[in-house]
């Protein structure tokens, strides 16, 4: 019971960490009327140096998903 709970808590914490970043990106995108709309999200991410935080949180989310899937399929 501990490992599925660990996987779920990792996924939940990473999702909670990613949600304000995604919310900020979407607010920035929706409030922008400039010329370079194609590269807007990449400019926002690199200007605030969010790429490392996003990759870290996605990595935690994938580790949690791996733990959940491993425990689910090992109970056959």
PQR file with spaces between the fields and no chain letter, atoms N, CA, C, O and H, PARSE charges and radii, in Angstrom:
ATOM       1  N    UNK     1       0.816   -1.202    0.000 -0.4000 1.5000
ATOM       2  CA   UNK     1       0.000    0.000    0.000 -0.0000 2.0000
ATOM       3  C    UNK     1       0.860    1.266    0.000  0.5500 1.7000
ATOM       4  O    UNK     1       0.401    2.328   -0.420 -0.5500 1.4000
ATOM       5  N    UNK     2       2.100    1.154    0.468 -0.4000 1.5000
ATOM       6  CA   UNK     2       2.927    2.352    0.575 -0.0000 2.0000
ATOM       7  C    UNK     2       3.394    2.862   -0.781  0.5500 1.7000
ATOM       8  O    UNK     2       3.403    4.070   -1.018 -0.5500 1.4000
ATOM       9  H    UNK     2       2.472    0.291    0.809  0.4000 1.0000
ATOM      10  N    UNK     3       3.785    1.947   -1.679 -0.4000 1.5000
ATOM      11  CA   UNK     3       4.326    2.405   -2.960 -0.0000 2.0000
ATOM      12  C    UNK     3       3.270    3.077   -3.836  0.5500 1.7000
ATOM      13  O    UNK     3       3.563    4.117   -4.426 -0.5500 1.4000
ATOM      14  H    UNK     3       3.778    0.966   -1.486  0.4000 1.0000
ATOM      15  N    UNK     4       2.038    2.523   -3.950 -0.4000 1.5000
ATOM      16  CA   UNK     4       1.041    3.276   -4.724 -0.0000 2.0000
ATOM      17  C    UNK     4       0.732    4.637   -4.106  0.5500 1.7000
ATOM      18  O    UNK     4       0.488    5.606   -4.824 -0.5500 1.4000
ATOM      19  H    UNK     4       1.801    1.678   -3.471  0.4000 1.0000
ATOM      20  N    UNK     5       0.741    4.708   -2.790 -0.4000 1.5000
ATOM      21  CA   UNK     5       0.502    5.991   -2.128 -0.0000 2.0000
ATOM      22  C    UNK     5       1.648    6.959   -2.408  0.5500 1.7000
ATOM      23  O    UNK     5       1.422    8.157   -2.582 -0.5500 1.4000
ATOM      24  H    UNK     5       0.939    3.920   -2.207  0.4000 1.0000
ATOM      25  N    UNK     6       2.875    6.445   -2.453 -0.4000 1.5000
ATOM      26  CA   UNK     6       4.025    7.277   -2.794 -0.0000 2.0000
ATOM      27  C    UNK     6       3.918    7.784   -4.231  0.5500 1.7000
ATOM      28  O    UNK     6       4.158    8.961   -4.497 -0.5500 1.4000
ATOM      29  H    UNK     6       3.058    5.472   -2.312  0.4000 1.0000
ATOM      30  N    UNK     7       3.558    6.895   -5.153 -0.4000 1.5000
ATOM      31  CA   UNK     7       3.403    7.304   -6.548 -0.0000 2.0000
ATOM      32  C    UNK     7       2.312    8.344   -6.719  0.5500 1.7000
ATOM      33  O    UNK     7       2.476    9.319   -7.453 -0.5500 1.4000
ATOM      34  H    UNK     7       3.362    5.939   -4.937  0.4000 1.0000
ATOM      35  N    UNK     8       1.190    8.127   -6.030 -0.4000 1.5000
ATOM      36  CA   UNK     8       0.091    9.090   -6.133 -0.0000 2.0000
ATOM      37  C    UNK     8       0.478   10.433   -5.533  0.5500 1.7000
ATOM      38  O    UNK     8       0.141   11.478   -6.089 -0.5500 1.4000
ATOM      39  H    UNK     8       1.056    7.335   -5.434  0.4000 1.0000
ATOM      40  N    UNK     9       1.178   10.420   -4.409 -0.4000 1.5000
ATOM      41  CA   UNK     9       1.563   11.690   -3.786 -0.0000 2.0000
ATOM      42  C    UNK     9       2.607   12.431   -4.626  0.5500 1.7000
ATOM      43  O    UNK     9       2.599   13.661   -4.669 -0.5500 1.4000
ATOM      44  H    UNK     9       1.452    9.571   -3.957  0.4000 1.0000
ATOM      45  N    UNK    10       3.512   11.696   -5.299 -0.4000 1.5000
ATOM      46  CA   UNK    10       4.463   12.348   -6.199 -0.0000 2.0000
ATOM      47  C    UNK    10       3.750   13.011   -7.371  0.5500 1.7000
ATOM      48  O    UNK    10       4.064   14.143   -7.739 -0.5500 1.4000
ATOM      49  H    UNK    10       3.519   10.696   -5.264  0.4000 1.0000
ATOM      50  N    UNK    11       2.792   12.301   -7.954 -0.4000 1.5000
ATOM      51  CA   UNK    11       2.053   12.874   -9.071 -0.0000 2.0000
ATOM      52  C    UNK    11       1.227   14.077   -8.633  0.5500 1.7000
ATOM      53  O    UNK    11       1.144   15.073   -9.351 -0.5500 1.4000
ATOM      54  H    UNK    11       2.537   11.381   -7.656  0.4000 1.0000
ATOM      55  N    UNK    12       0.617   13.983   -7.455 -0.4000 1.5000
ATOM      56  CA   UNK    12      -0.207   15.083   -6.958 -0.0000 2.0000
ATOM      57  C    UNK    12       0.634   16.313   -6.652  0.5500 1.7000
ATOM      58  O    UNK    12       0.247   17.432   -6.987 -0.5500 1.4000
ATOM      59  H    UNK    12       0.685   13.174   -6.872  0.4000 1.0000
ATOM      60  N    UNK    13       1.784   16.109   -6.017 -0.4000 1.5000
ATOM      61  CA   UNK    13       2.620   17.264   -5.684 -0.0000 2.0000
ATOM      62  C    UNK    13       3.198   17.914   -6.937  0.5500 1.7000
ATOM      63  O    UNK    13       3.294   19.139   -7.011 -0.5500 1.4000
ATOM      64  H    UNK    13       2.099   15.199   -5.745  0.4000 1.0000
ATOM      65  N    UNK    14       3.584   17.101   -7.925 -0.4000 1.5000
ATOM      66  CA   UNK    14       4.090   17.682   -9.171 -0.0000 2.0000
ATOM      67  C    UNK    14       2.987   18.415   -9.924  0.5500 1.7000
ATOM      68  O    UNK    14       3.234   19.459  -10.527 -0.5500 1.4000
ATOM      69  H    UNK    14       3.506   16.106   -7.864  0.4000 1.0000
ATOM      70  N    UNK    15       1.774   17.875   -9.893 -0.4000 1.5000
ATOM      71  CA   UNK    15       0.658   18.549  -10.559 -0.0000 2.0000
ATOM      72  C    UNK    15       0.336   19.866   -9.878  0.5500 1.7000
ATOM      73  O    UNK    15       0.039   20.858  -10.544 -0.5500 1.4000
ATOM      74  H    UNK    15       1.573   17.027   -9.403  0.4000 1.0000
ATOM      75  N    UNK    16       0.392   19.881   -8.551 -0.4000 1.5000
ATOM      76  CA   UNK    16       0.149   21.131   -7.828 -0.0000 2.0000
ATOM      77  C    UNK    16       1.252   22.145   -8.100  0.5500 1.7000
ATOM      78  O    UNK    16       0.996   23.349   -8.117 -0.5500 1.4000
ATOM      79  H    UNK    16       0.633   19.075   -8.009  0.4000 1.0000
ATOM      80  N    UNK    17       2.472   21.672   -8.312 -0.4000 1.5000
ATOM      81  CA   UNK    17       3.556   22.584   -8.648 -0.0000 2.0000
ATOM      82  C    UNK    17       3.458   23.122  -10.067  0.5500 1.7000
ATOM      83  O    UNK    17       3.832   24.266  -10.329 -0.5500 1.4000
ATOM      84  H    UNK    17       2.680   20.694   -8.299  0.4000 1.0000
ATOM      85  N    UNK    18       2.953   22.297  -10.987 -0.4000 1.5000
ATOM      86  CA   UNK    18       2.847   22.728  -12.383 -0.0000 2.0000
ATOM      87  C    UNK    18       1.641   23.621  -12.645  0.5500 1.7000
ATOM      88  O    UNK    18       1.659   24.413  -13.587 -0.5500 1.4000
ATOM      89  H    UNK    18       2.649   21.369  -10.774  0.4000 1.0000
ATOM      90  N    UNK    19       0.599   23.510  -11.833 -0.4000 1.5000
ATOM      91  CA   UNK    19      -0.630   24.248  -12.136 -0.0000 2.0000
ATOM      92  C    UNK    19      -0.464   25.762  -12.110  0.5500 1.7000
ATOM      93  O    UNK    19      -0.981   26.410  -13.020 -0.5500 1.4000
ATOM      94  H    UNK    19       0.585   22.867  -11.068  0.4000 1.0000
ATOM      95  N    UNK    20       0.221   26.389  -11.134 -0.4000 1.5000
ATOM      96  CA   UNK    20       0.370   27.846  -11.232 -0.0000 2.0000
ATOM      97  C    UNK    20       1.257   28.285  -12.398  0.5500 1.7000
ATOM      98  O    UNK    20       1.073   29.373  -12.944 -0.5500 1.4000
ATOM      99  H    UNK    20       0.641   25.862  -10.395  0.4000 1.0000
ATOM     100  N    UNK    21       2.224   27.434  -12.781 -0.4000 1.5000
ATOM     101  CA   UNK    21       3.070   27.769  -13.933 -0.0000 2.0000
ATOM     102  C    UNK    21       2.236   27.764  -15.207  0.5500 1.7000
ATOM     103  O    UNK    21       2.332   28.682  -16.022 -0.5500 1.4000
ATOM     104  H    UNK    21       2.374   26.550  -12.338  0.4000 1.0000
ATOM     105  N    UNK    22       1.420   26.734  -15.377 -0.4000 1.5000
ATOM     106  CA   UNK    22       0.565   26.655  -16.560 -0.0000 2.0000
ATOM     107  C    UNK    22      -0.455   27.790  -16.550  0.5500 1.7000
ATOM     108  O    UNK    22      -0.751   28.369  -17.596 -0.5500 1.4000
ATOM     109  H    UNK    22       1.341   25.989  -14.715  0.4000 1.0000
ATOM     110  N    UNK    23      -0.993   28.111  -15.373 -0.4000 1.5000
ATOM     111  CA   UNK    23      -1.941   29.213  -15.260 -0.0000 2.0000
ATOM     112  C    UNK    23      -1.279   30.537  -15.641  0.5500 1.7000
ATOM     113  O    UNK    23      -1.875   31.339  -16.360 -0.5500 1.4000
ATOM     114  H    UNK    23      -0.753   27.640  -14.524  0.4000 1.0000
ATOM     115  N    UNK    24      -0.063   30.773  -15.173 -0.4000 1.5000
ATOM     116  CA   UNK    24       0.650   31.998  -15.520 -0.0000 2.0000
ATOM     117  C    UNK    24       0.957   32.087  -16.999  0.5500 1.7000
ATOM     118  O    UNK    24       0.848   33.158  -17.596 -0.5500 1.4000
ATOM     119  H    UNK    24       0.422   30.122  -14.589  0.4000 1.0000
ATOM     120  N    UNK    25       1.344   30.963  -17.597 -0.4000 1.5000
ATOM     121  CA   UNK    25       1.628   30.950  -19.034 -0.0000 2.0000
ATOM     122  C    UNK    25       0.361   31.271  -19.822  0.5500 1.7000
ATOM     123  O    UNK    25       0.402   32.054  -20.771 -0.5500 1.4000
ATOM     124  H    UNK    25       1.433   30.093  -17.112  0.4000 1.0000
ATOM     125  N    UNK    26      -0.761   30.671  -19.433 -0.4000 1.5000
ATOM     126  CA   UNK    26      -1.996   30.912  -20.171 -0.0000 2.0000
ATOM     127  C    UNK    26      -2.483   32.346  -20.000  0.5500 1.7000
ATOM     128  O    UNK    26      -2.984   32.939  -20.955 -0.5500 1.4000
ATOM     129  H    UNK    26      -0.794   30.035  -18.662  0.4000 1.0000
ATOM     130  N    UNK    27      -2.347   32.913  -18.808 -0.4000 1.5000
ATOM     131  CA   UNK    27      -2.724   34.319  -18.628 -0.0000 2.0000
ATOM     132  C    UNK    27      -1.831   35.230  -19.461  0.5500 1.7000
ATOM     133  O    UNK    27      -2.307   36.208  -20.037 -0.5500 1.4000
ATOM     134  H    UNK    27      -1.940   32.431  -18.032  0.4000 1.0000
ATOM     135  N    UNK    28      -0.555   34.919  -19.528 -0.4000 1.5000
ATOM     136  CA   UNK    28       0.386   35.714  -20.319 -0.0000 2.0000
ATOM     137  C    UNK    28       0.057   35.614  -21.804  0.5500 1.7000
ATOM     138  O    UNK    28       0.105   36.610  -22.525 -0.5500 1.4000
ATOM     139  H    UNK    28      -0.168   34.125  -19.060  0.4000 1.0000
ATOM     140  N    UNK    29      -0.278   34.413  -22.254 -0.4000 1.5000
ATOM     141  CA   UNK    29      -0.603   34.209  -23.668 -0.0000 2.0000
ATOM     142  C    UNK    29      -1.898   34.933  -24.030  0.5500 1.7000
ATOM     143  O    UNK    29      -1.984   35.574  -25.078 -0.5500 1.4000
ATOM     144  H    UNK    29      -0.318   33.604  -21.668  0.4000 1.0000
ATOM     145  N    UNK    30      -2.896   34.830  -23.170 -0.4000 1.5000
ATOM     146  CA   UNK    30      -4.187   35.424  -23.501 -0.0000 2.0000
ATOM     147  C    UNK    30      -4.175   36.947  -23.409  0.5500 1.7000
ATOM     148  O    UNK    30      -5.006   37.600  -24.041 -0.5500 1.4000
ATOM     149  H    UNK    30      -2.826   34.309  -22.319  0.4000 1.0000
ATOM     150  N    UNK    31      -3.262   37.526  -22.645 -0.4000 1.5000
ATOM     151  CA   UNK    31      -3.244   38.981  -22.507 -0.0000 2.0000
ATOM     152  C    UNK    31      -2.245   39.650  -23.451  0.5500 1.7000
ATOM     153  O    UNK    31      -2.031   40.859  -23.359 -0.5500 1.4000
ATOM     154  H    UNK    31      -2.587   36.996  -22.133  0.4000 1.0000
ATOM     155  N    UNK    32      -1.641   38.896  -24.342 -0.4000 1.5000
ATOM     156  CA   UNK    32      -0.592   39.441  -25.214 -0.0000 2.0000
ATOM     157  C    UNK    32      -1.144   39.695  -26.602  0.5500 1.7000
ATOM     158  O    UNK    32      -1.798   38.817  -27.165 -0.5500 1.4000
ATOM     159  H    UNK    32      -1.815   37.914  -24.416  0.4000 1.0000
ATOM     160  N    UNK    33      -0.903   40.874  -27.176 -0.4000 1.5000
ATOM     161  CA   UNK    33      -1.310   41.137  -28.560 -0.0000 2.0000
ATOM     162  C    UNK    33      -0.138   41.556  -29.429  0.5500 1.7000
ATOM     163  O    UNK    33      -0.314   42.393  -30.314 -0.5500 1.4000
ATOM     164  H    UNK    33      -0.372   41.587  -26.718  0.4000 1.0000
ATOM     165  N    UNK    34       1.005   41.029  -29.221 -0.4000 1.5000
ATOM     166  CA   UNK    34       2.180   41.476  -29.968 -0.0000 2.0000
ATOM     167  C    UNK    34       2.383   40.755  -31.279  0.5500 1.7000
ATOM     168  O    UNK    34       1.526   40.009  -31.754 -0.5500 1.4000
ATOM     169  H    UNK    34       1.148   40.349  -28.502  0.4000 1.0000
ATOM     170  N    UNK    35       3.548   41.005  -31.846 -0.4000 1.5000
ATOM     171  CA   UNK    35       3.877   40.489  -33.168 -0.0000 2.0000
ATOM     172  C    UNK    35       4.381   39.053  -33.120  0.5500 1.7000
ATOM     173  O    UNK    35       4.046   38.264  -34.003 -0.5500 1.4000
ATOM     174  H    UNK    35       4.243   41.611  -31.460  0.4000 1.0000
ATOM     175  N    UNK    36       5.174   38.689  -32.120 -0.4000 1.5000
ATOM     176  CA   UNK    36       5.820   37.367  -32.076 -0.0000 2.0000
ATOM     177  C    UNK    36       4.982   36.374  -31.286  0.5500 1.7000
ATOM     178  O    UNK    36       5.441   35.855  -30.268 -0.5500 1.4000
ATOM     179  H    UNK    36       5.447   39.330  -31.402  0.4000 1.0000
ATOM     180  N    UNK    37       3.787   36.107  -31.725 -0.4000 1.5000
ATOM     181  CA   UNK    37       2.923   35.199  -30.977 -0.0000 2.0000
ATOM     182  C    UNK    37       3.366   33.743  -31.107  0.5500 1.7000
ATOM     183  O    UNK    37       3.052   32.923  -30.245 -0.5500 1.4000
ATOM     184  H    UNK    37       3.414   36.529  -32.552  0.4000 1.0000
ATOM     185  N    UNK    38       4.088   33.416  -32.172 -0.4000 1.5000
ATOM     186  CA   UNK    38       4.499   32.023  -32.366 -0.0000 2.0000
ATOM     187  C    UNK    38       5.462   31.568  -31.273  0.5500 1.7000
ATOM     188  O    UNK    38       5.363   30.437  -30.797 -0.5500 1.4000
ATOM     189  H    UNK    38       4.343   34.082  -32.873  0.4000 1.0000
ATOM     190  N    UNK    39       6.389   32.430  -30.871 -0.4000 1.5000
ATOM     191  CA   UNK    39       7.404   32.058  -29.897 -0.0000 2.0000
ATOM     192  C    UNK    39       7.095   32.601  -28.511  0.5500 1.7000
ATOM     193  O    UNK    39       7.982   32.664  -27.660 -0.5500 1.4000
ATOM     194  H    UNK    39       6.470   33.348  -31.258  0.4000 1.0000
ATOM     195  N    UNK    40       5.851   32.994  -28.272 -0.4000 1.5000
ATOM     196  CA   UNK    40       5.502   33.663  -27.025 -0.0000 2.0000
ATOM     197  C    UNK    40       5.716   32.772  -25.806  0.5500 1.7000
ATOM     198  O    UNK    40       6.287   33.210  -24.807 -0.5500 1.4000
ATOM     199  H    UNK    40       5.130   32.943  -28.963  0.4000 1.0000
ATOM     200  N    UNK    41       5.263   31.530  -25.887 -0.4000 1.5000
ATOM     201  CA   UNK    41       5.385   30.643  -24.726 -0.0000 2.0000
ATOM     202  C    UNK    41       6.855   30.363  -24.431  0.5500 1.7000
ATOM     203  O    UNK    41       7.260   30.335  -23.269 -0.5500 1.4000
ATOM     204  H    UNK    41       4.799   31.174  -26.699  0.4000 1.0000
ATOM     205  N    UNK    42       7.650   30.157  -25.469 -0.4000 1.5000
ATOM     206  CA   UNK    42       9.072   29.884  -25.252 -0.0000 2.0000
ATOM     207  C    UNK    42       9.788   31.097  -24.671  0.5500 1.7000
ATOM     208  O    UNK    42      10.667   30.950  -23.822 -0.5500 1.4000
ATOM     209  H    UNK    42       7.321   30.179  -26.413  0.4000 1.0000
ATOM     210  N    UNK    43       9.417   32.304  -25.125 -0.4000 1.5000
ATOM     211  CA   UNK    43      10.009   33.519  -24.554 -0.0000 2.0000
ATOM     212  C    UNK    43       9.642   33.677  -23.088  0.5500 1.7000
ATOM     213  O    UNK    43      10.482   34.049  -22.269 -0.5500 1.4000
ATOM     214  H    UNK    43       8.704   32.424  -25.815  0.4000 1.0000
ATOM     215  N    UNK    44       8.385   33.394  -22.757 -0.4000 1.5000
ATOM     216  CA   UNK    44       7.938   33.502  -21.366 -0.0000 2.0000
ATOM     217  C    UNK    44       8.701   32.523  -20.476  0.5500 1.7000
ATOM     218  O    UNK    44       9.149   32.878  -19.386 -0.5500 1.4000
ATOM     219  H    UNK    44       7.703   33.092  -23.423  0.4000 1.0000
ATOM     220  N    UNK    45       8.843   31.285  -20.956 -0.4000 1.5000
ATOM     221  CA   UNK    45       9.514   30.257  -20.156 -0.0000 2.0000
ATOM     222  C    UNK    45      10.992   30.581  -19.985  0.5500 1.7000
ATOM     223  O    UNK    45      11.525   30.466  -18.881 -0.5500 1.4000
ATOM     224  H    UNK    45       8.479   30.996  -21.842  0.4000 1.0000
ATOM     225  N    UNK    46      11.663   30.985  -21.065 -0.4000 1.5000
ATOM     226  CA   UNK    46      13.099   31.246  -20.949 -0.0000 2.0000
ATOM     227  C    UNK    46      13.392   32.558  -20.236  0.5500 1.7000
ATOM     228  O    UNK    46      14.433   32.682  -19.591 -0.5500 1.4000
ATOM     229  H    UNK    46      11.230   31.078  -21.962  0.4000 1.0000
ATOM     230  N    UNK    47      12.502   33.538  -20.335 -0.4000 1.5000
ATOM     231  CA   UNK    47      12.753   34.803  -19.653 -0.0000 2.0000
ATOM     232  C    UNK    47      12.689   34.630  -18.142  0.5500 1.7000
ATOM     233  O    UNK    47      13.472   35.243  -17.416 -0.5500 1.4000
ATOM     234  H    UNK    47      11.656   33.437  -20.859  0.4000 1.0000
ATOM     235  N    UNK    48      11.779   33.816  -17.665 -0.4000 1.5000
ATOM     236  CA   UNK    48      11.661   33.597  -16.228 -0.0000 2.0000
ATOM     237  C    UNK    48      12.390   32.334  -15.767  0.5500 1.7000
ATOM     238  O    UNK    48      12.269   31.946  -14.605 -0.5500 1.4000
ATOM     239  H    UNK    48      11.143   33.318  -18.254  0.4000 1.0000
ATOM     240  N    UNK    49      13.141   31.690  -16.653 -0.4000 1.5000
ATOM     241  CA   UNK    49      13.941   30.490  -16.347 -0.0000 2.0000
ATOM     242  C    UNK    49      13.083   29.385  -15.724  0.5500 1.7000
ATOM     243  O    UNK    49      13.463   28.780  -14.721 -0.5500 1.4000
ATOM     244  H    UNK    49      13.240   32.005  -17.597  0.4000 1.0000
ATOM     245  N    UNK    50      11.945   29.137  -16.321 -0.4000 1.5000
ATOM     246  CA   UNK    50      11.040   28.112  -15.807 -0.0000 2.0000
ATOM     247  C    UNK    50      11.293   26.743  -16.410  0.5500 1.7000
ATOM     248  O    UNK    50      10.697   25.761  -15.967 -0.5500 1.4000
ATOM     249  H    UNK    50      11.636   29.629  -17.135  0.4000 1.0000
ATOM     250  N    UNK    51      12.170   26.648  -17.421 -0.4000 1.5000
ATOM     251  CA   UNK    51      12.320   25.366  -18.102 -0.0000 2.0000
ATOM     252  C    UNK    51      12.859   24.280  -17.179  0.5500 1.7000
ATOM     253  O    UNK    51      12.461   23.121  -17.292 -0.5500 1.4000
ATOM     254  H    UNK    51      12.654   27.445  -17.781  0.4000 1.0000
ATOM     255  N    UNK    52      13.755   24.637  -16.271 -0.4000 1.5000
ATOM     256  CA   UNK    52      14.321   23.630  -15.370 -0.0000 2.0000
ATOM     257  C    UNK    52      13.293   23.188  -14.337  0.5500 1.7000
ATOM     258  O    UNK    52      13.216   22.005  -14.003 -0.5500 1.4000
ATOM     259  H    UNK    52      14.078   25.579  -16.178  0.4000 1.0000
ATOM     260  N    UNK    53      12.514   24.121  -13.835 -0.4000 1.5000
ATOM     261  CA   UNK    53      11.465   23.771  -12.883 -0.0000 2.0000
ATOM     262  C    UNK    53      10.396   22.908  -13.538  0.5500 1.7000
ATOM     263  O    UNK    53       9.920   21.944  -12.938 -0.5500 1.4000
ATOM     264  H    UNK    53      12.577   25.081  -14.106  0.4000 1.0000
ATOM     265  N    UNK    54      10.020   23.247  -14.757 -0.4000 1.5000
ATOM     266  CA   UNK    54       9.015   22.459  -15.467 -0.0000 2.0000
ATOM     267  C    UNK    54       9.532   21.051  -15.741  0.5500 1.7000
ATOM     268  O    UNK    54       8.802   20.080  -15.542 -0.5500 1.4000
ATOM     269  H    UNK    54      10.407   24.030  -15.244  0.4000 1.0000
ATOM     270  N    UNK    55      10.767   20.926  -16.190 -0.4000 1.5000
ATOM     271  CA   UNK    55      11.336   19.595  -16.438 -0.0000 2.0000
ATOM     272  C    UNK    55      11.442   18.785  -15.160  0.5500 1.7000
ATOM     273  O    UNK    55      11.186   17.581  -15.167 -0.5500 1.4000
ATOM     274  H    UNK    55      11.360   21.715  -16.352  0.4000 1.0000
ATOM     275  N    UNK    56      11.818   19.431  -14.059 -0.4000 1.5000
ATOM     276  CA   UNK    56      11.916   18.743  -12.776 -0.0000 2.0000
ATOM     277  C    UNK    56      10.551   18.229  -12.329  0.5500 1.7000
ATOM     278  O    UNK    56      10.435   17.082  -11.897 -0.5500 1.4000
ATOM     279  H    UNK    56      12.026   20.409  -14.053  0.4000 1.0000
ATOM     280  N    UNK    57       9.514   19.065  -12.430 -0.4000 1.5000
ATOM     281  CA   UNK    57       8.186   18.644  -11.996 -0.0000 2.0000
ATOM     282  C    UNK    57       7.603   17.579  -12.916  0.5500 1.7000
ATOM     283  O    UNK    57       6.913   16.675  -12.446 -0.5500 1.4000
ATOM     284  H    UNK    57       9.608   19.996  -12.781  0.4000 1.0000
ATOM     285  N    UNK    58       7.864   17.668  -14.206 -0.4000 1.5000
ATOM     286  CA   UNK    58       7.403   16.616  -15.121 -0.0000 2.0000
ATOM     287  C    UNK    58       8.132   15.311  -14.830  0.5500 1.7000
ATOM     288  O    UNK    58       7.536   14.237  -14.914 -0.5500 1.4000
ATOM     289  H    UNK    58       8.424   18.402  -14.588  0.4000 1.0000
ATOM     290  N    UNK    59       9.418   15.392  -14.488 -0.4000 1.5000
ATOM     291  CA   UNK    59      10.165   14.191  -14.103 -0.0000 2.0000
ATOM     292  C    UNK    59       9.595   13.545  -12.855  0.5500 1.7000
ATOM     293  O    UNK    59       9.471   12.322  -12.794 -0.5500 1.4000
ATOM     294  H    UNK    59       9.903   16.264  -14.420  0.4000 1.0000
ATOM     295  N    UNK    60       9.248   14.346  -11.863 -0.4000 1.5000
ATOM     296  CA   UNK    60       8.626   13.806  -10.647 -0.0000 2.0000
ATOM     297  C    UNK    60       7.289   13.161  -10.987  0.5500 1.7000
ATOM     298  O    UNK    60       6.957   12.104  -10.450 -0.5500 1.4000
ATOM     299  H    UNK    60       9.349   15.340  -11.913  0.4000 1.0000
ATOM     300  N    UNK    61       6.521   13.784  -11.870 -0.4000 1.5000
ATOM     301  CA   UNK    61       5.223   13.248  -12.264 -0.0000 2.0000
ATOM     302  C    UNK    61       5.398   11.904  -12.967  0.5500 1.7000
ATOM     303  O    UNK    61       4.626   10.975  -12.730 -0.5500 1.4000
ATOM     304  H    UNK    61       6.790   14.643  -12.306  0.4000 1.0000
ATOM     305  N    UNK    62       6.404   11.796  -13.824 -0.4000 1.5000
ATOM     306  CA   UNK    62       6.650   10.541  -14.546 -0.0000 2.0000
ATOM     307  C    UNK    62       7.115    9.451  -13.585  0.5500 1.7000
ATOM     308  O    UNK    62       6.721    8.294  -13.729 -0.5500 1.4000
ATOM     309  H    UNK    62       7.031   12.551  -14.017  0.4000 1.0000
ATOM     310  N    UNK    63       7.946    9.802  -12.609 -0.4000 1.5000
ATOM     311  CA   UNK    63       8.380    8.816  -11.612 -0.0000 2.0000
ATOM     312  C    UNK    63       7.182    8.305  -10.820  0.5500 1.7000
ATOM     313  O    UNK    63       7.069    7.104  -10.576 -0.5500 1.4000
ATOM     314  H    UNK    63       8.266   10.742  -12.491  0.4000 1.0000
ATOM     315  N    UNK    64       6.289    9.202  -10.418 -0.4000 1.5000
ATOM     316  CA   UNK    64       5.078    8.786   -9.705 -0.0000 2.0000
ATOM     317  C    UNK    64       4.200    7.893  -10.553  0.5500 1.7000
ATOM     318  O    UNK    64       3.654    6.908  -10.056 -0.5500 1.4000
ATOM     319  H    UNK    64       6.381   10.178  -10.616  0.4000 1.0000
ATOM     320  N    UNK    65       4.056    8.223  -11.831 -0.4000 1.5000
ATOM     321  CA   UNK    65       3.265    7.396  -12.732 -0.0000 2.0000
ATOM     322  C    UNK    65       3.908    6.024  -12.918  0.5500 1.7000
ATOM     323  O    UNK    65       3.206    5.015  -12.989 -0.5500 1.4000
ATOM     324  H    UNK    65       4.500    9.024  -12.235  0.4000 1.0000
ATOM     325  N    UNK    66       5.233    5.981  -12.998 -0.4000 1.5000
ATOM     326  CA   UNK    66       5.947    4.712  -13.127 -0.0000 2.0000
ATOM     327  C    UNK    66       5.720    3.833  -11.895  0.5500 1.7000
ATOM     328  O    UNK    66       5.483    2.631  -12.020 -0.5500 1.4000
ATOM     329  H    UNK    66       5.803    6.800  -12.941  0.4000 1.0000
ATOM     330  N    UNK    67       5.793    4.433  -10.712 -0.4000 1.5000
ATOM     331  CA   UNK    67       5.576    3.665   -9.481 -0.0000 2.0000
ATOM     332  C    UNK    67       4.156    3.115   -9.444  0.5500 1.7000
ATOM     333  O    UNK    67       3.948    1.955   -9.090 -0.5500 1.4000
ATOM     334  H    UNK    67       5.985    5.409  -10.610  0.4000 1.0000
ATOM     335  N    UNK    68       3.177    3.943   -9.807 -0.4000 1.5000
ATOM     336  CA   UNK    68       1.791    3.475   -9.811 -0.0000 2.0000
ATOM     337  C    UNK    68       1.581    2.346  -10.812  0.5500 1.7000
ATOM     338  O    UNK    68       0.942    1.346  -10.486 -0.5500 1.4000
ATOM     339  H    UNK    68       3.346    4.885  -10.095  0.4000 1.0000
ATOM     340  N    UNK    69       2.110    2.491  -12.022 -0.4000 1.5000
ATOM     341  CA   UNK    69       1.931    1.448  -13.042 -0.0000 2.0000
ATOM     342  C    UNK    69       2.654    0.167  -12.663  0.5500 1.7000
ATOM     343  O    UNK    69       2.138   -0.928  -12.889 -0.5500 1.4000
ATOM     344  H    UNK    69       2.629    3.303  -12.286  0.4000 1.0000
ATOM     345  N    UNK    70       3.850    0.294  -12.088 -0.4000 1.5000
ATOM     346  CA   UNK    70       4.610   -0.886  -11.689 -0.0000 2.0000
ATOM     347  C    UNK    70       3.864   -1.671  -10.616  0.5500 1.7000
ATOM     348  O    UNK    70       3.801   -2.898  -10.680 -0.5500 1.4000
ATOM     349  H    UNK    70       4.269    1.183  -11.905  0.4000 1.0000
ATOM     350  N    UNK    71       3.304   -0.982   -9.642 -0.4000 1.5000
ATOM     351  CA   UNK    71       2.557   -1.660   -8.585 -0.0000 2.0000
ATOM     352  C    UNK    71       1.245   -2.231   -9.113  0.5500 1.7000
ATOM     353  O    UNK    71       0.814   -3.296   -8.672 -0.5500 1.4000
ATOM     354  H    UNK    71       3.356    0.015   -9.590  0.4000 1.0000
ATOM     355  N    UNK    72       0.613   -1.541  -10.043 -0.4000 1.5000
ATOM     356  CA   UNK    72      -0.652   -2.023  -10.590 -0.0000 2.0000
ATOM     357  C    UNK    72      -0.448   -3.302  -11.391  0.5500 1.7000
ATOM     358  O    UNK    72      -1.218   -4.253  -11.250 -0.5500 1.4000
ATOM     359  H    UNK    72       0.964   -0.676  -10.401  0.4000 1.0000
ATOM     360  N    UNK    73       0.584   -3.332  -12.230 -0.4000 1.5000
ATOM     361  CA   UNK    73       0.801   -4.499  -13.072 -0.0000 2.0000
ATOM     362  C    UNK    73       1.496   -5.642  -12.342  0.5500 1.7000
ATOM     363  O    UNK    73       1.474   -6.772  -12.829 -0.5500 1.4000
ATOM     364  H    UNK    73       1.209   -2.560  -12.344  0.4000 1.0000
ATOM     365  N    UNK    74       2.111   -5.386  -11.193 -0.4000 1.5000
ATOM     366  CA   UNK    74       2.761   -6.474  -10.459 -0.0000 2.0000
ATOM     367  C    UNK    74       1.776   -7.247   -9.593  0.5500 1.7000
ATOM     368  O    UNK    74       2.154   -8.268   -9.018 -0.5500 1.4000
ATOM     369  H    UNK    74       2.129   -4.468  -10.798  0.4000 1.0000
ATOM     370  N    UNK    75       0.542   -6.808   -9.479 -0.4000 1.5000
ATOM     371  CA   UNK    75      -0.445   -7.502   -8.647 -0.0000 2.0000
ATOM     372  C    UNK    75      -1.278   -8.491   -9.444  0.5500 1.7000
ATOM     373  O    UNK    75      -2.385   -8.829   -9.025 -0.5500 1.4000
ATOM     374  H    UNK    75       0.235   -5.979   -9.946  0.4000 1.0000
ATOM     375  N    UNK    76      -0.781   -8.967  -10.579 -0.4000 1.5000
ATOM     376  CA   UNK    76      -1.540   -9.910  -11.425 -0.0000 2.0000
ATOM     377  C    UNK    76      -1.762  -11.220  -10.735  0.5500 1.7000
ATOM     378  O    UNK    76      -2.380  -12.120  -11.304 -0.5500 1.4000
ATOM     379  H    UNK    76       0.119   -8.693  -10.920  0.4000 1.0000
